[in-house]
Amino acid sequence: MQTIQAWKVETVALLRAAGLGSTCDLDARLLLQKATGLDQARQILLYDRQLTESQREALASIRDERLRHKPMAYILGRKEFFGRDFLVDERTLIPRPDTETLIEAVIKFSKKRYHAPSLIDVCTGSGCIGITLALELGAEVTLCDISEGALAVAAENAKRLLSKPVTILQGNLLSPADKNYDIIVSNPPYLTAAWCDEVSQEVRWEPRLALEGFHEDGLALIRTLVDESVNHLASGGALFLECDYRQAKEVASLLASRRFSDVSIERDLSGRDRVVWGVLACTNS
């Protein structure tokens, strides 16, 4: 038999030995909560309670997953983003704090121009970007992804978090879109193949389809999306893209060469260039 406290002490030591030391205490608490339903306060209060056989089996299974560097978000089945919990699994990219920079940029732009903009979230994954903007802006949102599995997760998140339905489109980038939007927003795959090979053990659990942008500079999909956006933005609408800080200036130049004006680069929480956006210039008629 083993008590709650004994299991936590043992698990923290194992996680630290596996190179997971920076979050091992928190991870142990969250694993215990998932398997037993006990929050942190009750774990402390009931520290000397014996774990049941079924609890020990469940804990052994999820601890083994963590020791293999499976991300906690996948083990727990959820990830917080912009103050809300989103369902995630191995069909979707895990939402990152730096992507909140993308949300903030869209909100700042939109509130000056629109009451309830029409918006499409391309490469939506879990739907966290589009759904968050629907909630923050009252936007009419379309979620689009090439992955059927990712769209299933996005649809479930939309059902959980939104009071009105969203449009779901499956296809490559903007190919399934049949209308124009006030805003196009995307956190597309943008890593090079070499960068994908260098990612951490945890990131290797995430779908490579959601990571690799193709071409030697990782910008193949972004180039296509920029070109397609010109034909799917309302006049004066804006395109917002997340990219790697090493690509931001190139992406900004790309937008400037494709009828986008007021091109700007926003920095993430670490002070690195993360979001590039621009406004589609009006054409003379």
C-alpha angles and dihedrals in degrees: 000000000000134000126228092251093047091052091050093050092048093046095049089053092049093047092048091050089052091057096260096114099127093069103016096116093050092042092053091051093048093047090050091049092050093051099039106023090235116138122214095271093052092045088059094043094048097037093135097048115121117242116237121239092252091049092050091051092049091047093049091053098050093039089056089053091052092047086057087056095252105164116258089232090063093044092050093038094227144072131195116238126174090347097310133097116241126192112241137174138163091291091069140052113253111249113249130209090235090063088066084076086067091052093049093050093051092047093050092050096042099049090060094052115021141046096200111355125202107241140179123202107207119202085015099175106175090005092242095136099046095039092049091051091048089055097042098042106022085240125174097240137201120190116206132182139150091226118085090198094053091049090053089057092044091051091052091050091049091051091050099044108029129069094205129048125259129212115255119203127181119205147084113306109304097343095109094046115107101180143047125261137205090226135022114193128180144169094194128179105279109156119115118237089253092052090049089055090052099051123117124271089257095053089051087070090064121089110273087212087069094048112040117079096186130225119075092283097043092239103107094105093042091053091052092046092051091051092048093046092064088066096043103046125091113236108281091018123133140233119213121192134180116214142156116284088242090061102042098097092047091049091048090052089049092055092046090054093052104060095278118135133188088035110188139181121215125200126228130228090283093053093253126132105263113149129048122188142164143177120247107243117236115250122230111248 
